[in-house]
Amino acid sequence: MNKDQDILKVGLAQMAPIWLDRDKTLEKVSAFIENAAEQNCELVVFGEALVPGYPFWVERTDGARFNSELQKEIFAHYLKQGVQIEAGHLNNVCRLAKEKKITVVIGIVERAPDRGGHSMYCTLVYIGNDGQIKHTHRKLMPTYEERLVWSIGDGNGLQVQSLKNFTTGALNCYENWMPLSRAALYGQGEDLHIALWPGSKHNTENITRFIAQESRSFVISVSGLMRKTDVPNYIPHADIILENSKETLANGGSCLANPTGKWIIEPQINSEGIFAAEIDFGQVRQERQNFDLAGHYSRPDVTKLIINRERQSIVFIK
C-alpha cells in the first residue's frame, strides 16, 4: 500500500472578499491559491458565496420591502457581478489549479444561463488539480433572508470526487444540517466532508465535530470574513449598508476535525489567511471498524435514499 496516498495536506482559506466586486475578489482568490501551493497544500477550500460576496445588505436595508427601488438597484449590481462559469470567469482559477497541482473548492454566486441568466444561485465549485471543473453544486434551499436573493438549487451536484485515497463531498452552509443531504454523500463513500459557510464561529464549532463523529470522516469547515473595510464605497447604497453594520459582519470560524470529532484546527476567529494541516486516511480506516453508516452499520433493506440529479429547467427541447 502506498502510504503517500493516505496523507493529504489541506488548506483552509479564510478570506474576505472585495465585496460585490467579482474581478477584484478573484484576483485575491488567485493570490490565496498561490499561497496555499507554496505551503504544499494539495487541497484548498474557500467559504460560501465568496465571489462576489454574501448578500449581507438584505437584513441591513429592509430587504423584504416589495418593489423597493433600493433593493432593485443593489440586486442589479449583484447580478452583474455574479459568476458565469460559461463566460470564463473562473478560467484563471482553473489555470492555477492545474499549474500548482492543487484541488480547489470555492463558493460563488452563480449567474446561471441555463435558467435565463437573471437568477442567482449559491454554488460551490469543485476544481480538480488538472484544472477541470469536476462538478458544481447549487444550494438546495437558501436560508431565511437569502431567499430574497438566491434561487433554490437541485440535486445535480450531490456528487463525490476522489482525491488520493480520500472520497470528498461538499455542501453549502445549512445544507450541512439536512440529514438526507449528508446521507446522499455518505452513501457514495464520502470520508472527507467539506462544509462552506459565510462566516461565523457559532455556525461551525458544533456541527463540524458532529458530522465528523456521525460519519467517522474528516470534516473541513471554511468560513469567510467580512468587515466594514471590505465594503467598497463604489457599490450602490454603500453608505446605508455601512451605517447599519457593525465593524465585523462575519468573523470566520474555519476549522478542521478528525474522524473522532477532535480538533486538528480549532475555529479561527477574525484572522485572514491559509490554515494548513495534514490528514491521514488511516484514521478513517480505524474509526470505520466499529461504525460505518453506509456499509456494515447500514440496513438498505429497511431504509433507502433516492437522489434526483436532474438539472432543473422550465424548458425541455426535443
C-alpha positions as CSV (number, residue, x, y, z in Angstrom):
1,M,0.0,0.0,0.0
2,N,1.3,3.5,-0.9
3,K,1.3,5.4,2.3
4,D,1.8,8.7,0.4
5,Q,-1.7,8.3,-1.0
6,D,-3.0,8.3,2.6
7,I,-1.6,11.7,3.5
8,L,-3.2,14.8,2.3
9,K,-2.3,18.4,3.1
10,V,-5.3,20.7,3.2
11,G,-5.5,24.5,3.3
12,L,-8.5,26.4,4.8
13,A,-8.6,29.7,3.1
14,Q,-10.3,32.1,5.4
15,M,-10.7,35.2,3.2
16,A,-12.6,38.4,3.0
17,P,-13.9,39.4,-0.5
18,I,-13.6,42.7,-2.1
19,W,-17.3,42.8,-1.5
20,L,-19.5,42.7,-4.6
21,D,-16.6,43.1,-6.9
22,R,-16.1,39.8,-8.8
23,D,-12.9,40.6,-10.6
24,K,-11.0,42.0,-7.7
25,T,-12.2,39.2,-5.4
26,L,-11.0,36.6,-8.0
27,E,-7.6,38.3,-8.1
28,K,-7.4,37.9,-4.3
29,V,-8.5,34.2,-4.6
30,S,-5.7,33.6,-7.0
31,A,-3.2,35.0,-4.5
32,F,-4.6,32.7,-1.8
33,I,-4.3,29.7,-4.1
34,E,-0.6,30.5,-4.8
35,N,-0.1,30.9,-1.0
36,A,-1.6,27.5,-0.3
37,A,0.5,25.9,-3.0
38,E,3.6,27.5,-1.5
39,Q,2.7,25.7,1.7
40,N,2.5,22.4,-0.3
41,C,-1.3,22.1,0.1
42,E,-3.0,19.6,-2.2
43,L,-6.5,20.9,-1.5
44,V,-7.6,24.5,-0.7
45,V,-11.1,25.3,0.3
46,F,-12.8,28.8,0.4
47,G,-16.0,29.9,2.0
48,E,-19.6,30.1,0.8
49,A,-20.6,32.7,-1.8
50,L,-17.1,34.3,-1.6
51,V,-17.2,35.6,-5.1
52,P,-18.5,38.2,-5.3
53,G,-19.8,38.0,-1.7
54,Y,-22.6,37.1,0.6
55,P,-25.7,39.2,0.5
56,F,-25.2,41.0,3.8
57,W,-27.2,44.0,2.7
58,V,-30.5,42.3,2.9
59,E,-31.0,42.4,6.7
60,R,-29.5,45.9,6.8
61,T,-31.6,47.6,4.2
62,D,-35.2,46.4,4.7
63,G,-34.6,43.7,2.1
64,A,-38.1,42.3,2.3
65,R,-39.8,45.6,1.2
66,F,-41.7,44.8,-2.0
67,N,-40.8,46.7,-5.2
68,S,-38.1,48.7,-3.5
69,E,-36.0,50.8,-5.8
70,L,-33.1,50.4,-3.5
71,Q,-33.3,46.6,-3.5
72,K,-33.7,46.6,-7.3
73,E,-30.5,48.7,-7.7
74,I,-28.4,46.5,-5.3
75,F,-29.7,43.3,-6.9
76,A,-28.9,44.5,-10.4
77,H,-25.4,45.3,-9.3
78,Y,-25.1,41.8,-7.6
79,L,-26.4,40.2,-10.8
80,K,-23.9,42.0,-12.9
81,Q,-21.1,40.9,-10.6
82,G,-22.3,37.3,-10.5
83,V,-20.0,34.5,-11.7
84,Q,-20.9,33.0,-15.0
85,I,-18.8,29.9,-15.5
86,E,-19.6,29.6,-19.2
87,A,-18.2,33.2,-19.7
88,G,-14.8,32.1,-18.4
89,H,-14.9,34.0,-15.1
90,L,-13.1,31.0,-13.3
91,N,-10.6,30.4,-16.1
92,N,-7.7,31.8,-14.1
93,V,-8.6,29.8,-11.0
94,C,-8.7,26.6,-13.1
95,R,-5.3,27.5,-14.7
96,L,-3.8,28.0,-11.3
97,A,-5.2,24.7,-10.0
98,K,-3.5,22.9,-12.9
99,E,-0.3,24.8,-12.8
100,K,0.1,24.4,-9.0
101,K,-1.4,20.8,-9.0
102,I,-3.9,21.8,-6.3
103,T,-7.6,20.9,-5.9
104,V,-9.8,24.0,-5.3
105,V,-13.3,24.1,-3.7
106,I,-14.8,27.6,-3.8
107,G,-18.1,29.2,-3.1
108,I,-19.5,31.5,-5.7
109,V,-22.8,33.3,-6.5
110,E,-23.6,31.9,-9.9
111,R,-25.5,33.7,-12.6
112,A,-26.9,30.7,-14.4
113,P,-27.6,31.0,-18.2
114,D,-29.4,27.7,-18.2
115,R,-32.1,29.4,-16.0
116,G,-32.4,32.5,-18.1
117,G,-29.3,34.4,-16.8
118,H,-31.1,36.7,-14.4
119,S,-31.4,34.5,-11.3
120,M,-28.6,33.8,-8.7
121,Y,-27.5,30.6,-7.1
122,C,-25.3,29.9,-4.2
123,T,-23.0,27.4,-5.8
124,L,-19.9,25.6,-4.8
125,V,-17.4,24.7,-7.5
126,Y,-15.1,21.7,-7.3
127,I,-12.0,22.2,-9.5
128,G,-9.6,19.2,-9.8
129,N,-5.8,19.5,-9.8
130,D,-5.9,19.0,-13.6
131,G,-7.7,22.4,-13.9
132,Q,-11.0,20.8,-14.8
133,I,-14.3,21.7,-13.1
134,K,-15.5,18.3,-11.8
135,H,-18.9,19.4,-10.6
136,T,-20.9,22.4,-9.3
137,H,-23.5,22.2,-6.6
138,R,-26.3,24.8,-6.3
139,K,-27.5,25.2,-2.7
140,L,-30.7,23.2,-2.4
141,M,-32.5,25.7,-0.1
142,P,-31.3,29.2,0.6
143,T,-31.7,30.1,4.3
144,Y,-34.1,32.8,5.6
145,E,-33.3,36.2,4.1
146,E,-31.1,34.5,1.4
147,R,-34.3,33.5,-0.3
148,L,-34.9,37.2,-1.2
149,V,-31.7,37.0,-3.4
150,W,-30.9,33.4,-4.3
151,S,-32.9,30.7,-6.1
152,I,-33.3,27.1,-5.0
153,G,-30.9,24.6,-6.5
154,D,-31.2,21.0,-7.3
155,G,-29.5,17.6,-6.7
156,N,-27.2,17.7,-9.8
157,G,-24.2,18.5,-7.6
158,L,-24.7,15.9,-4.9
159,Q,-21.6,14.2,-6.0
160,V,-18.3,13.0,-4.6
161,Q,-14.8,13.1,-6.1
162,S,-11.6,11.1,-5.5
163,L,-8.5,12.8,-4.1
164,K,-5.7,10.5,-3.4
165,N,-7.3,7.8,-1.2
166,F,-10.0,10.1,0.0
167,T,-13.5,10.4,-1.3
168,T,-14.6,14.1,-0.9
169,G,-18.0,15.7,-0.9
170,A,-19.2,19.2,-0.2
171,L,-22.3,21.1,1.0
172,N,-23.2,24.8,1.4
173,C,-23.9,26.2,4.9
174,Y,-27.2,25.0,6.4
175,E,-27.4,22.1,3.9
176,N,-25.0,20.5,6.3
177,W,-27.8,20.3,8.8
178,M,-30.0,18.4,6.3
179,P,-29.7,14.7,7.2
180,L,-30.7,13.4,3.8
181,S,-28.2,15.7,2.0
182,R,-25.4,14.4,4.2
183,A,-26.6,10.8,3.7
184,A,-26.5,11.4,-0.1
185,L,-22.8,11.9,0.2
186,Y,-22.2,9.3,2.9
187,G,-23.8,6.7,0.7
188,Q,-21.4,7.5,-2.2
189,G,-18.4,6.7,0.1
190,E,-17.5,10.1,1.4
191,D,-14.8,10.2,4.0
192,L,-13.6,13.8,3.7
193,H,-16.6,16.2,4.1
194,I,-16.3,19.9,3.1
195,A,-18.6,22.5,4.5
196,L,-18.7,26.0,3.2
197,W,-20.0,28.9,5.4
198,P,-20.4,32.7,5.0
199,G,-18.5,33.3,8.3
200,S,-19.4,32.8,11.9
201,K,-17.9,30.6,14.7
202,H,-21.4,29.8,16.0
203,N,-22.2,28.1,12.7
204,T,-19.1,25.9,12.6
205,E,-18.0,24.9,16.0
206,N,-20.6,22.3,16.8
207,I,-21.7,20.9,13.5
208,T,-18.1,20.3,12.3
209,R,-17.4,17.9,15.2
210,F,-20.9,16.4,14.9
211,I,-20.6,15.5,11.3
212,A,-17.1,14.0,11.9
213,Q,-18.5,11.8,14.7
214,E,-21.6,10.9,12.8
215,S,-19.8,9.9,9.6
216,R,-16.4,8.9,11.0
217,S,-14.9,11.3,8.5
218,F,-12.5,14.2,8.4
219,V,-14.5,17.4,8.2
220,I,-13.3,20.8,6.8
221,S,-15.4,23.8,7.6
222,V,-14.3,27.0,5.9
223,S,-15.9,30.4,6.5
224,G,-15.4,33.9,5.1
225,L,-14.6,37.1,6.8
226,M,-16.4,40.4,6.3
227,R,-15.6,43.8,7.8
228,K,-16.8,47.3,7.1
229,T,-13.4,47.9,5.5
230,D,-14.2,45.2,2.9
231,V,-17.1,47.2,1.5
232,P,-16.0,49.4,-1.4
233,N,-17.6,52.9,-1.5
234,Y,-18.5,52.5,-5.2
235,I,-21.2,49.8,-4.7
236,P,-24.8,51.0,-4.7
237,H,-26.0,52.4,-1.4
238,A,-22.8,51.5,0.4
239,D,-23.4,54.4,2.8
240,I,-26.7,52.9,4.0
241,I,-25.3,49.4,4.3
242,L,-22.3,50.6,6.4
243,E,-24.5,52.8,8.5
244,N,-26.4,49.7,9.7
245,S,-23.4,47.4,10.1
246,K,-21.1,46.6,13.0
247,E,-17.3,46.7,12.4
248,T,-17.3,42.9,11.8
249,L,-20.1,41.3,9.8
250,A,-18.6,37.8,9.7
251,N,-15.8,36.7,12.0
252,G,-14.7,33.4,10.3
253,G,-14.7,30.2,12.3
254,S,-12.9,27.9,9.8
255,C,-11.9,24.6,11.4
256,L,-10.9,21.0,10.8
257,A,-11.9,17.9,12.8
258,N,-10.7,14.3,12.6
259,P,-13.0,11.3,12.4
260,T,-13.4,11.1,16.2
261,G,-14.5,14.8,16.3
262,K,-11.3,16.1,17.8
263,W,-9.9,19.3,16.6
264,I,-7.0,19.4,14.2
265,I,-7.5,23.1,13.6
266,E,-9.8,24.9,16.1
267,P,-12.2,27.6,14.9
268,Q,-10.2,30.6,13.7
269,I,-11.7,33.9,14.6
270,N,-11.0,37.3,12.9
271,S,-7.9,36.1,11.2
272,E,-7.4,36.1,7.4
273,G,-5.0,33.6,5.8
274,I,-4.4,29.9,5.0
275,F,-4.7,27.5,7.9
276,A,-3.0,24.2,6.8
277,A,-2.7,20.7,8.2
278,E,-2.0,17.1,7.1
279,I,-4.7,14.5,7.4
280,D,-4.2,10.7,7.4
281,F,-6.6,8.4,5.7
282,G,-5.5,5.6,8.1
283,Q,-7.6,7.3,10.8
284,V,-10.8,6.8,8.7
285,R,-10.0,3.1,8.3
286,Q,-9.6,2.8,12.1
287,E,-12.8,4.6,13.0
288,R,-14.9,2.7,10.5
289,Q,-14.1,-0.5,12.3
290,N,-17.0,-0.1,14.8
291,F,-19.3,2.2,12.8
292,D,-19.7,2.6,9.0
293,L,-23.0,4.1,8.4
294,A,-23.1,3.4,4.6
295,G,-21.5,0.0,5.0
296,H,-21.7,-2.6,7.7
297,Y,-23.9,-0.5,10.0
298,S,-26.5,0.2,7.4
299,R,-29.8,-1.5,6.6
300,P,-30.6,-0.8,2.9
301,D,-33.3,-3.5,3.1
302,V,-35.1,-1.2,5.5
303,T,-34.3,2.4,4.6
304,K,-33.0,3.8,1.2
305,L,-32.5,7.3,-0.2
306,I,-33.4,8.3,-3.7
307,I,-31.4,11.2,-5.3
308,N,-32.7,13.1,-8.2
309,R,-29.6,14.5,-10.0
310,E,-31.6,16.0,-12.9
311,R,-30.7,19.7,-13.6
312,Q,-33.9,21.5,-13.3
313,S,-35.3,23.7,-16.1
314,I,-38.6,25.0,-17.2
315,V,-37.9,24.2,-20.8
316,F,-37.1,20.9,-22.4
317,I,-36.3,21.0,-26.1
318,K,-36.8,17.7,-28.0
